[in-house]
Amino acid sequence: MDLATGQFPPVSRHWRFTGWLLAAVWLFFLNVPLATALHQPEPWRRVVGVATLVAFSVGYVLLFQWARGLRQALLPIPAGRARAGLLLLLAVGLASMPGTGGDWLATLVYVAAAAVFLLPPWEALSAVLLCAVTPVLTSWLVPGWEAESGIVFAVLLASFAMFGVAQLAQRNSELRAAQQEIGRLAVAEERARAARDLHDILGHSLTVVAIKAELAGRLIAADTDRAAAEIAEVEALARAALADVRQTVGAYREVTLGAELAGARSALAAAGIAADLPTEVPDLPQEWDRLFGWAVREGVTNVVRHSGARCCVIRVHPDRVEVSDDGRGPSTPDGGGYGLAGLRERARRLDAVVTVGRRPEGGGFLLRVHAPEEAR
């Protein structure tokens, strides 16, 4: 599968050759009318018989491959063209009579099989019955053709076999289309995941960079030393964000709760928001430590960017983490956004629950990520 497009490669040359071979191998059963044509005493009959059988064989293979290509592409077979092709095939078979005599009836086997592959079910059934009845009728009407009634069995058997081939070709085409759709969805999901990761990483880092740069601008005239320190932190944050992006692209990036709490303290201080953070955190499994770290990152980013709060409180428990503030609450009623969408996606992998909304007391915003009941 091509990861850039979600598409599978086209059918290989080997399989295309196999398709032609499957169509042509059945022509072996035209050996009886061909032998009859070659043993005709009159040269013109031999020429007519051989030429029409060759034309019939080529037409049958081309008709089969045309329909097979449409089935592989999951495209409908045009009924008008299919009927015209079958009538032309039948006409070429009839034209072989001067050279093949009664053995021309063998061509009806291929006409019936092609009808099953090309036509809708009821039309195909009618064509098969017509091809099966024709040898019986001709054996009554044409002297010396009595033995040709055995063609009936061949017509029915070939039609049944072609029905199986048609169903198999249809299922294979549907399976291939389903695989392509799965591949496309997988690529789309991977792109969405990468976009969420980059948003979570750069959204937090760039928010802190903007706040520190603004603080440095205000301090540059009043306190140049502190302004220089803030600028140095901006540089360090920018380098750290660049490293995070590179590590994310390389799939090596790890988020830890301890590192995110330390980053939260720095970001809240730069924004002038009082921080009430835990001094110790419980010993958590790696996957929960990572998830709680993402929750702290997203929660603090929202506090700094949207809340207008004066105080932010972070609480970490063995089964949950909470980030709350005393600001104006979430910017949207359901707490939607790219960052929260990414957090919910990560939480679903652990069957955790993400809750966002107003705090029960005192107003403000509350983000909570907690483990399911059975994991507590």
C-alpha positions in Angstrom: 0.0 0.0 0.0 1.2 3.5 -0.8 1.2 5.4 2.5 0.9 8.7 0.8 -2.4 7.9 -0.9 -3.8 4.9 0.9 -4.0 3.1 -2.4 -2.8 -0.4 -3.3 -0.5 -0.8 -6.3 -2.1 -1.8 -9.7 -2.4 -5.4 -10.7 1.0 -6.8 -11.6 1.9 -7.9 -15.1 2.0 -11.5 -13.9 -1.6 -11.4 -12.8 -2.7 -9.7 -16.0 -1.1 -12.5 -18.0 -2.8 -15.0 -15.8 -6.1 -13.4 -16.6 -5.5 -13.7 -20.3 -4.4 -17.3 -19.8 -7.6 -18.2 -17.9 -9.7 -16.8 -20.7 -7.7 -18.6 -23.5 -7.3 -22.0 -21.9 -11.0 -22.9 -22.4 -10.6 -22.4 -26.2 -9.0 -25.9 -26.2 -12.5 -27.3 -26.5 -12.8 -25.7 -30.0 -10.5 -28.4 -31.2 -13.4 -30.5 -32.6 -14.9 -27.9 -34.9 -11.3 -26.9 -35.8 -10.5 -30.5 -36.8 -13.7 -30.6 -38.9 -12.7 -27.4 -40.7 -9.2 -28.6 -41.4 -10.6 -31.9 -42.9 -13.0 -30.2 -45.3 -12.4 -31.4 -48.9 -13.1 -27.9 -50.4 -10.4 -25.3 -49.7 -12.8 -22.4 -49.3 -14.6 -24.3 -46.6 -11.4 -24.9 -44.8 -10.5 -21.2 -45.0 -13.9 -20.1 -43.8 -13.9 -22.6 -41.0 -10.5 -21.8 -39.7 -10.8 -18.0 -40.1 -14.2 -17.8 -38.3 -13.0 -20.0 -35.4 -9.9 -17.8 -35.0 -12.1 -14.7 -35.1 -14.5 -16.3 -32.6 -11.6 -17.2 -30.2 -10.1 -13.7 -30.3 -13.5 -12.1 -29.9 -14.4 -14.3 -26.9 -11.1 -13.6 -25.1 -11.3 -9.8 -25.7 -14.9 -9.8 -24.5 -14.0 -11.7 -21.4 -11.0 -9.4 -20.6 -13.1 -6.3 -21.2 -15.7 -7.5 -18.7 -13.1 -8.7 -16.3 -11.4 -5.3 -16.3 -14.7 -3.6 -15.5 -15.4 -6.0 -12.6 -12.0 -5.4 -11.2 -12.6 -1.7 -11.2 -16.1 -2.3 -9.6 -17.6 -0.6 -12.6 -21.0 -1.7 -14.1 -20.9 -3.6 -17.4 -22.8 -1.6 -20.0 -25.8 -3.9 -20.8 -26.1 -2.5 -24.4 -22.4 -3.2 -25.3 -22.6 -6.6 -23.6 -25.6 -7.7 -25.7 -24.0 -6.3 -28.9 -20.8 -8.3 -28.1 -22.7 -11.5 -27.5 -24.7 -11.1 -30.7 -21.5 -10.5 -32.6 -19.9 -13.6 -31.0 -23.0 -15.7 -32.0 -22.9 -14.3 -35.5 -19.3 -15.3 -35.9 -20.1 -18.8 -34.6 -22.9 -19.1 -37.1 -20.6 -17.9 -39.9 -18.4 -20.9 -39.2 -21.1 -23.4 -40.3 -19.8 -23.8 -43.9 -16.5 -25.0 -42.6 -17.5 -26.8 -39.4 -20.9 -28.2 -40.2 -22.8 -29.3 -37.1 -19.8 -28.9 -34.9 -20.4 -25.1 -34.9 -22.7 -25.8 -32.0 -19.6 -26.0 -29.8 -19.4 -22.2 -30.0 -22.7 -22.0 -28.1 -20.8 -23.2 -25.0 -18.7 -20.0 -25.1 -21.7 -17.8 -25.9 -23.6 -19.1 -22.8 -20.5 -18.7 -20.6 -19.9 -15.2 -21.8 -23.6 -14.3 -21.2 -23.3 -15.5 -17.6 -20.2 -13.2 -17.1 -21.6 -10.2 -18.9 -25.4 -10.0 -18.5 -27.7 -9.5 -15.5 -28.9 -12.7 -13.9 -32.3 -13.1 -15.7 -30.9 -12.2 -19.1 -28.0 -14.6 -18.6 -30.4 -17.4 -17.6 -32.5 -16.8 -20.7 -29.3 -16.8 -22.9 -28.1 -20.1 -21.3 -31.5 -21.8 -21.8 -31.6 -20.6 -25.4 -28.1 -22.0 -26.0 -29.0 -25.3 -24.3 -32.3 -25.7 -26.3 -30.7 -24.9 -29.7 -28.8 -28.2 -30.1 -31.9 -30.2 -29.2 -34.0 -28.3 -31.8 -31.3 -28.6 -34.5 -31.0 -32.3 -33.9 -34.7 -32.6 -34.8 -34.5 -30.3 -37.8 -31.2 -31.0 -39.4 -30.4 -34.6 -40.5 -27.1 -36.0 -39.2 -26.9 -33.6 -36.2 -28.5 -36.0 -33.7 -25.3 -36.5 -31.8 -24.9 -32.8 -31.2 -27.6 -32.9 -28.5 -24.7 -33.7 -26.1 -23.7 -30.0 -26.3 -26.5 -29.3 -23.9 -24.6 -30.8 -21.0 -21.5 -28.8 -22.0 -23.5 -25.5 -22.1 -25.0 -26.1 -18.7 -21.7 -27.1 -17.1 -19.7 -24.2 -18.6 -22.4 -21.8 -17.5 -22.3 -23.1 -14.0 -18.5 -22.9 -13.9 -18.6 -19.3 -15.3 -21.1 -18.3 -12.7 -18.6 -19.4 -10.0 -15.8 -17.5 -11.8 -18.0 -14.3 -12.0 -18.8 -14.5 -8.3 -15.2 -15.0 -7.4 -14.1 -12.1 -9.6 -16.8 -9.9 -8.0 -15.8 -10.8 -4.5 -12.1 -10.3 -5.2 -12.8 -6.9 -6.7 -14.9 -5.9 -3.6 -12.2 -7.2 -1.3 -9.6 -5.1 -3.1 -11.8 -2.1 -2.9 -12.4 -2.7 0.8 -8.6 -3.0 1.3 -8.0 0.3 -0.5 -10.7 2.0 1.6 -9.1 0.6 4.8 -5.8 1.8 3.7 -7.1 5.3 2.9 -8.8 5.5 6.3 -5.6 4.3 8.0 -3.6 7.1 6.3 -6.3 9.7 7.1 -6.3 8.6 10.8 -2.5 8.7 10.9 -2.5 12.2 9.5 -5.1 13.3 12.0 -3.1 11.8 14.8 0.1 13.6 13.7 -1.8 16.9 13.4 -3.2 16.4 17.0 0.3 15.6 18.3 1.8 18.7 16.6 -1.0 20.9 17.9 -0.5 19.6 21.4 3.2 20.1 21.3 3.4 23.5 19.5 0.2 24.9 21.0 1.6 24.7 24.5 5.2 25.7 23.7 4.2 28.7 21.5 1.7 29.9 24.0 4.4 30.1 26.7 6.9 31.7 24.2 4.3 34.4 23.3 3.6 35.2 27.0 7.3 35.3 27.9 8.1 37.5 24.9 5.3 39.9 25.9 6.6 39.9 29.5 10.2 40.6 28.3 8.9 43.5 26.1 7.3 45.1 29.2 10.4 44.6 31.3 13.0 45.7 28.8 12.9 49.3 29.9 12.3 48.7 33.6 14.4 45.6 34.4 16.8 44.7 31.6 18.4 41.8 33.5 15.0 40.1 34.1 14.0 40.8 30.5 17.2 39.2 29.3 16.4 36.2 31.4 13.0 35.9 29.9 14.4 36.2 26.4 16.9 33.4 27.3 13.9 31.3 28.4 12.1 32.1 25.2 15.1 30.8 23.2 15.3 27.7 25.3 11.6 27.0 24.9 11.8 27.5 21.1 14.7 25.0 20.9 12.8 22.6 23.1 9.7 22.9 20.8 11.9 22.3 17.8 13.3 19.2 19.5 9.8 18.0 20.3 8.7 18.3 16.7 11.7 16.4 15.5 11.2 13.7 18.1 7.5 13.4 17.2 8.3 13.1 13.5 10.7 10.3 14.5 8.1 8.7 16.8 10.5 8.9 19.8 8.8 11.6 21.9 7.8 10.7 25.4 5.6 12.8 27.7 5.9 12.4 31.4 3.8 13.8 34.2 6.8 15.1 36.2 8.2 17.0 33.2 4.8 18.5 32.4 4.2 19.7 35.9 7.6 21.4 35.9 6.7 23.0 32.5 3.3 24.0 33.9 4.9 25.8 36.8 7.1 27.9 34.5 4.2 28.6 32.0 1.8 29.8 34.8 4.4 31.9 36.4 5.2 33.6 33.1 1.5 34.3 32.6 1.2 35.8 36.1 -1.2 33.0 37.2 -0.7 31.6 40.8 0.0 27.9 40.6 -1.1 25.4 43.2 0.7 22.2 42.1 1.4 18.9 43.9 4.9 18.6 45.3 4.8 14.8 44.9 2.9 12.5 42.5 1.9 8.9 43.0 3.8 6.1 41.4 1.8 5.5 38.2 2.1 2.9 35.4 3.9 4.3 32.4 0.8 4.6 30.2 -1.2 6.5 32.8 1.8 8.7 33.7 2.0 9.6 30.0 -1.8 10.2 29.7 -1.9 12.4 32.9 1.1 14.3 31.5 -0.9 15.1 28.3 -3.8 16.2 30.4 -1.7 18.6 32.4 -0.2 20.0 29.2 -3.6 20.5 27.6 -5.2 21.9 30.7 -2.5 24.4 31.5 -2.4 25.5 27.8 -6.1 26.3 28.0 -5.7 28.1 31.3 -2.9 30.3 30.0 -4.5 30.9 26.6 -8.2 31.3 27.3 -9.2 31.5 30.9 -8.1 34.9 32.2 -7.7 33.2 35.5 -5.8 34.3 38.6 -5.1 30.9 40.0 -4.7 27.4 38.6 -4.9 24.2 40.7 -3.6 20.8 39.6 -4.3 17.7 41.6 -3.0 14.2 40.8 -4.4 11.1 42.3 -3.7 7.4 41.5 -6.9 7.2 39.4 -7.3 10.7 38.1 -5.8 14.1 37.4 -7.6 17.5 37.6 -6.7 20.9 36.2 -8.9 23.7 37.3 -8.9 27.5 37.4 -11.0 30.5 38.6 -11.3 32.1 35.2 -14.3 32.6 32.9 -14.7 28.9 32.1 -14.4 27.0 28.8 -14.5 28.9 25.5 -17.1 26.5 24.1 -19.9 24.7 25.9 -18.6 21.2 25.3 -14.9 22.1 25.7 -14.2 21.2 22.1 -11.0 21.9 20.3 -8.1 20.1 18.6 -6.1 19.7 21.8 -9.1 18.2 23.7 -9.9 16.0 20.7 -6.3 14.6 20.8 -6.6 14.1 24.6 -9.9 12.2 24.3 -8.3 10.0 21.6 -5.4 9.1 23.9 -7.8 8.5 26.8 -10.0 6.1 24.8 -7.0 3.9 24.2 -6.9 3.3 28.0 -10.7 3.4 28.4 -10.3 6.6 30.5 -12.9 9.3 30.6 -12.2 13.0 29.9 -14.6 15.5 31.6 -14.6 19.2 30.8 -16.8 22.0 32.0 -17.4 24.5 34.8 -16.2 23.8 38.3 -18.9 22.8 40.8 -17.9 25.7 43.1 -16.6 29.2 42.4 -16.9 29.1 38.6 -14.0 28.6 36.3 -12.9 25.7 34.2 -12.3 22.1 35.2 -10.5 19.4 33.1 -10.6 15.9 34.6 -9.1 12.7 33.2 -10.0 9.6 35.3 -9.6 5.9 35.0 -12.6 3.6 34.4 -14.3 2.1 37.5 -12.7 -1.4 37.0 -9.2 0.2 36.9 -9.5 2.1 40.2 
